[in-house]
């Protein structure tokens, strides 16, 4: 397999990039603001698709990019413009963040002053090949690195908002208090703001719009690969794994009106196109990476190997994961799954799918390979609907016992969650019946319209002790249900102490008080309750919801079929028959309680 990127070896520094249809490719080296262009040579040993050049000496730390010449014919998939500085798709570090600018999409407008340069990596021995620290069935803690650490009073100011902050003793102590098995980091690779955000004075806060798929964002990870590697090691030393949320479904180059920053200017075939040539948009982001195209899979596998072999991460969560298996339709036997399973670096890692996209047949919950975990939105929705008073006990019991209707009787692959980055926070779920996304600048039309949420009689903040007591009870009932469920469970950072986004259920552009975790406003009693639930789960009290036993009504009689389906049914008890772990689990919707005895 051909090697791409930049690397120093045997007294020389080598550069290789894929640009099959280009007429000429230049390596651009930078010293200060000076740019030196060096013609690259087409490599005939790999079908003529690759361009390479080797320079004498070890140039680790040098800044570089590419320029390409060829036909400019976007309607036929050719976007070659030598005025565009192009980021190496295999870059692992950049010297600056991406910025949105009209020049990125304007033919002939030079972008040398605004596009990041890649950094030639120095020698870094691989990490010891340790098995994953996290095991399915544990607690995943979803973290927006900047939002989670920016306001933490114990983290030094210079570290706040960075990956390094996660290794601070105060952060680790909080994670251990909650019994976190792995942190799942929302995207930390370099991304580009969507075009509509800068005119609104907003910026992308979540990172789900990458351009360089394995290059760490200099704002979140200013220490580069070493910073991520050291943080992973610090967390692993405390028994906490690291899962990276990665976006391989699209790139920030967007639709035909978007910029030329990397793949588009090198090998536009990386994007899926309809027979007539139009970009396929199964992601809602303007383009879709084509996983039927072997170079896209090779780039993806290289990124995964880098994060495991160089940084030591435990696994990955794949955003809009059906795209990985499209060619163009979803195929549960798609090549990428076999390639990951056969890779000695990746085969034992934790793989988590977000099992939906917006393309045809895009909802694929339960259809990913054995061994893959999947975000289970059926759990989220059925548990919310039950506690809202709209769902029956039958659906709730199915979700508690591992969603066999989705995953069958195989080992449970469900990732159960109540809330995630996308949607209401846990506290907002019981305080807002409707979204309040006015700060996003889209007329409150963005984000999910149906959230199965409620407000306990008052929309938003309330001074009523009765309303706030009801909301507290509702959150505890929801959390008790989550921690008692069979499968892996996930909690979004801050939900354990009642964080709010002021009713915004799509805070992707809120790098503001709306999106930041307010540590000063913690509900410490709720936090302690979550820690207690987690401790009981880890102790084995209810690590897996028992399938044996009997379900009883409030009067002690066995449940009937009508009881299971009635939305108004308010009480059920499950009594285990296991003599070694006798337990009773009670759901009392009327009194807003979910308890284990």
Secondary structure as the mmCIF struct_conf table of DSSP 4:
data_model
#
loop_
_struct_conf.conf_type_id
_struct_conf.id
_struct_conf.beg_label_comp_id
_struct_conf.beg_label_asym_id
_struct_conf.beg_label_seq_id
_struct_conf.end_label_comp_id
_struct_conf.end_label_asym_id
_struct_conf.end_label_seq_id
STRN STRN1 UNK A 5 UNK A 9
TURN_TY1_P TURN_TY1_P1 UNK A 10 UNK A 11
STRN STRN2 UNK A 12 UNK A 18
TURN_TY1_P TURN_TY1_P2 UNK A 20 UNK A 21
BEND BEND1 UNK A 23 UNK A 23
STRN STRN3 UNK A 24 UNK A 31
TURN_TY1_P TURN_TY1_P3 UNK A 32 UNK A 33
STRN STRN4 UNK A 34 UNK A 39
STRN STRN5 UNK A 41 UNK A 43
HELX_RH_3T_P HELX_RH_3T_P1 UNK A 44 UNK A 46
TURN_TY1_P TURN_TY1_P4 UNK A 47 UNK A 48
STRN STRN6 UNK A 50 UNK A 56
BEND BEND2 UNK A 57 UNK A 57
TURN_TY1_P TURN_TY1_P5 UNK A 60 UNK A 61
STRN STRN7 UNK A 63 UNK A 69
BEND BEND3 UNK A 70 UNK A 70
STRN STRN8 UNK A 72 UNK A 73
HELX_RH_3T_P HELX_RH_3T_P2 UNK A 74 UNK A 76
TURN_TY1_P TURN_TY1_P6 UNK A 77 UNK A 77
STRN STRN9 UNK A 78 UNK A 79
TURN_TY1_P TURN_TY1_P7 UNK A 82 UNK A 83
BEND BEND4 UNK A 84 UNK A 84
STRN STRN10 UNK A 86 UNK A 86
TURN_TY1_P TURN_TY1_P8 UNK A 89 UNK A 90
BEND BEND5 UNK A 92 UNK A 92
STRN STRN11 UNK A 93 UNK A 94
BEND BEND6 UNK A 95 UNK A 96
HELX_RH_3T_P HELX_RH_3T_P3 UNK A 102 UNK A 105
BEND BEND7 UNK A 106 UNK A 106
TURN_TY1_P TURN_TY1_P9 UNK A 107 UNK A 108
TURN_TY1_P TURN_TY1_P10 UNK A 112 UNK A 114
BEND BEND8 UNK A 115 UNK A 115
HELX_LH_PP_P HELX_LH_PP_P1 UNK A 116 UNK A 117
STRN STRN12 UNK A 118 UNK A 119
HELX_LH_PP_P HELX_LH_PP_P2 UNK A 120 UNK A 123
HELX_LH_PP_P HELX_LH_PP_P3 UNK A 125 UNK A 128
HELX_LH_PP_P HELX_LH_PP_P4 UNK A 130 UNK A 132
BEND BEND9 UNK A 133 UNK A 133
TURN_TY1_P TURN_TY1_P11 UNK A 136 UNK A 137
BEND BEND10 UNK A 138 UNK A 138
STRN STRN13 UNK A 139 UNK A 143
HELX_RH_AL_P HELX_RH_AL_P1 UNK A 145 UNK A 149
TURN_TY1_P TURN_TY1_P12 UNK A 150 UNK A 151
TURN_TY1_P TURN_TY1_P13 UNK A 153 UNK A 154
BEND BEND11 UNK A 155 UNK A 155
TURN_TY1_P TURN_TY1_P14 UNK A 157 UNK A 161
BEND BEND12 UNK A 162 UNK A 162
HELX_RH_3T_P HELX_RH_3T_P4 UNK A 163 UNK A 167
BEND BEND13 UNK A 168 UNK A 168
HELX_RH_AL_P HELX_RH_AL_P2 UNK A 169 UNK A 178
TURN_TY1_P TURN_TY1_P15 UNK A 179 UNK A 179
BEND BEND14 UNK A 181 UNK A 181
STRN STRN14 UNK A 182 UNK A 185
HELX_LH_PP_P HELX_LH_PP_P5 UNK A 186 UNK A 187
STRN STRN15 UNK A 189 UNK A 189
STRN STRN16 UNK A 191 UNK A 191
HELX_RH_AL_P HELX_RH_AL_P3 UNK A 195 UNK A 199
TURN_TY1_P TURN_TY1_P16 UNK A 200 UNK A 201
BEND BEND15 UNK A 205 UNK A 206
STRN STRN17 UNK A 210 UNK A 210
BEND BEND16 UNK A 211 UNK A 212
TURN_TY1_P TURN_TY1_P17 UNK A 213 UNK A 214
HELX_LH_PP_P HELX_LH_PP_P6 UNK A 215 UNK A 215
STRN STRN18 UNK A 216 UNK A 216
HELX_LH_PP_P HELX_LH_PP_P7 UNK A 217 UNK A 217
TURN_TY1_P TURN_TY1_P18 UNK A 218 UNK A 220
TURN_TY1_P TURN_TY1_P19 UNK A 222 UNK A 223
HELX_RH_AL_P HELX_RH_AL_P4 UNK A 224 UNK A 237
TURN_TY1_P TURN_TY1_P20 UNK A 238 UNK A 239
STRN STRN19 UNK A 241 UNK A 246
BEND BEND17 UNK A 249 UNK A 249
TURN_TY1_P TURN_TY1_P21 UNK A 252 UNK A 253
BEND BEND18 UNK A 255 UNK A 255
TURN_TY1_P TURN_TY1_P22 UNK A 256 UNK A 257
BEND BEND19 UNK A 258 UNK A 258
BEND BEND20 UNK A 261 UNK A 262
HELX_RH_AL_P HELX_RH_AL_P5 UNK A 263 UNK A 266
HELX_RH_3T_P HELX_RH_3T_P5 UNK A 268 UNK A 270
STRN STRN20 UNK A 271 UNK A 271
STRN STRN21 UNK A 273 UNK A 273
TURN_TY1_P TURN_TY1_P23 UNK A 275 UNK A 276
BEND BEND21 UNK A 277 UNK A 277
HELX_LH_PP_P HELX_LH_PP_P8 UNK A 278 UNK A 278
STRN STRN22 UNK A 279 UNK A 279
HELX_LH_PP_P HELX_LH_PP_P9 UNK A 280 UNK A 280
BEND BEND22 UNK A 282 UNK A 286
STRN STRN23 UNK A 289 UNK A 289
TURN_TY1_P TURN_TY1_P24 UNK A 291 UNK A 292
BEND BEND23 UNK A 293 UNK A 293
HELX_RH_AL_P HELX_RH_AL_P6 UNK A 294 UNK A 309
TURN_TY1_P TURN_TY1_P25 UNK A 310 UNK A 311
STRN STRN24 UNK A 315 UNK A 318
TURN_TY1_P TURN_TY1_P26 UNK A 319 UNK A 320
HELX_RH_3T_P HELX_RH_3T_P6 UNK A 321 UNK A 325
STRN STRN25 UNK A 326 UNK A 326
BEND BEND24 UNK A 327 UNK A 329
STRN STRN26 UNK A 330 UNK A 330
TURN_TY1_P TURN_TY1_P27 UNK A 332 UNK A 333
HELX_RH_AL_P HELX_RH_AL_P7 UNK A 335 UNK A 342
TURN_TY1_P TURN_TY1_P28 UNK A 344 UNK A 348
BEND BEND25 UNK A 349 UNK A 349
STRN STRN27 UNK A 350 UNK A 353
STRN STRN28 UNK A 356 UNK A 356
BEND BEND26 UNK A 358 UNK A 359
TURN_TY1_P TURN_TY1_P29 UNK A 360 UNK A 361
STRN STRN29 UNK A 363 UNK A 363
TURN_TY1_P TURN_TY1_P30 UNK A 365 UNK A 366
BEND BEND27 UNK A 368 UNK A 368
HELX_LH_PP_P HELX_LH_PP_P10 UNK A 369 UNK A 369
TURN_TY1_P TURN_TY1_P31 UNK A 370 UNK A 371
STRN STRN30 UNK A 373 UNK A 376
HELX_RH_AL_P HELX_RH_AL_P8 UNK A 377 UNK A 388
TURN_TY1_P TURN_TY1_P32 UNK A 389 UNK A 389
BEND BEND28 UNK A 391 UNK A 391
HELX_RH_AL_P HELX_RH_AL_P9 UNK A 393 UNK A 400
TURN_TY1_P TURN_TY1_P33 UNK A 401 UNK A 402
HELX_RH_AL_P HELX_RH_AL_P10 UNK A 404 UNK A 407
TURN_TY1_P TURN_TY1_P34 UNK A 408 UNK A 409
BEND BEND29 UNK A 410 UNK A 411
HELX_LH_PP_P HELX_LH_PP_P11 UNK A 412 UNK A 412
STRN STRN31 UNK A 414 UNK A 417
BEND BEND30 UNK A 418 UNK A 418
BEND BEND31 UNK A 421 UNK A 423
HELX_RH_AL_P HELX_RH_AL_P11 UNK A 426 UNK A 429
TURN_TY1_P TURN_TY1_P35 UNK A 430 UNK A 431
BEND BEND32 UNK A 433 UNK A 434
HELX_RH_3T_P HELX_RH_3T_P7 UNK A 438 UNK A 440
BEND BEND33 UNK A 441 UNK A 442
TURN_TY1_P TURN_TY1_P36 UNK A 443 UNK A 444
BEND BEND34 UNK A 446 UNK A 447
BEND BEND35 UNK A 449 UNK A 449
TURN_TY1_P TURN_TY1_P37 UNK A 456 UNK A 457
BEND BEND36 UNK A 458 UNK A 460
HELX_RH_AL_P HELX_RH_AL_P12 UNK A 465 UNK A 483
TURN_TY1_P TURN_TY1_P38 UNK A 484 UNK A 484
BEND BEND37 UNK A 485 UNK A 487
STRN STRN32 UNK A 488 UNK A 492
TURN_TY1_P TURN_TY1_P39 UNK A 493 UNK A 494
HELX_RH_3T_P HELX_RH_3T_P8 UNK A 495 UNK A 497
TURN_TY1_P TURN_TY1_P40 UNK A 498 UNK A 498
TURN_TY1_P TURN_TY1_P41 UNK A 502 UNK A 503
BEND BEND38 UNK A 505 UNK A 505
HELX_RH_3T_P HELX_RH_3T_P9 UNK A 507 UNK A 509
BEND BEND39 UNK A 512 UNK A 512
TURN_TY1_P TURN_TY1_P42 UNK A 513 UNK A 515
BEND BEND40 UNK A 516 UNK A 516
HELX_RH_3T_P HELX_RH_3T_P10 UNK A 519 UNK A 521
HELX_RH_AL_P HELX_RH_AL_P13 UNK A 524 UNK A 539
TURN_TY1_P TURN_TY1_P43 UNK A 540 UNK A 540
BEND BEND41 UNK A 541 UNK A 544
BEND BEND42 UNK A 547 UNK A 549
STRN STRN33 UNK A 550 UNK A 552
TURN_TY1_P TURN_TY1_P44 UNK A 554 UNK A 555
BEND BEND43 UNK A 556 UNK A 556
HELX_LH_PP_P HELX_LH_PP_P12 UNK A 557 UNK A 557
STRN STRN34 UNK A 558 UNK A 558
HELX_LH_PP_P HELX_LH_PP_P13 UNK A 559 UNK A 560
HELX_RH_AL_P HELX_RH_AL_P14 UNK A 561 UNK A 565
TURN_TY1_P TURN_TY1_P45 UNK A 567 UNK A 568
STRN STRN35 UNK A 571 UNK A 575
TURN_TY1_P TURN_TY1_P46 UNK A 579 UNK A 580
BEND BEND44 UNK A 581 UNK A 581
STRN STRN36 UNK A 584 UNK A 588
TURN_TY1_P TURN_TY1_P47 UNK A 589 UNK A 592
STRN STRN37 UNK A 593 UNK A 596
#
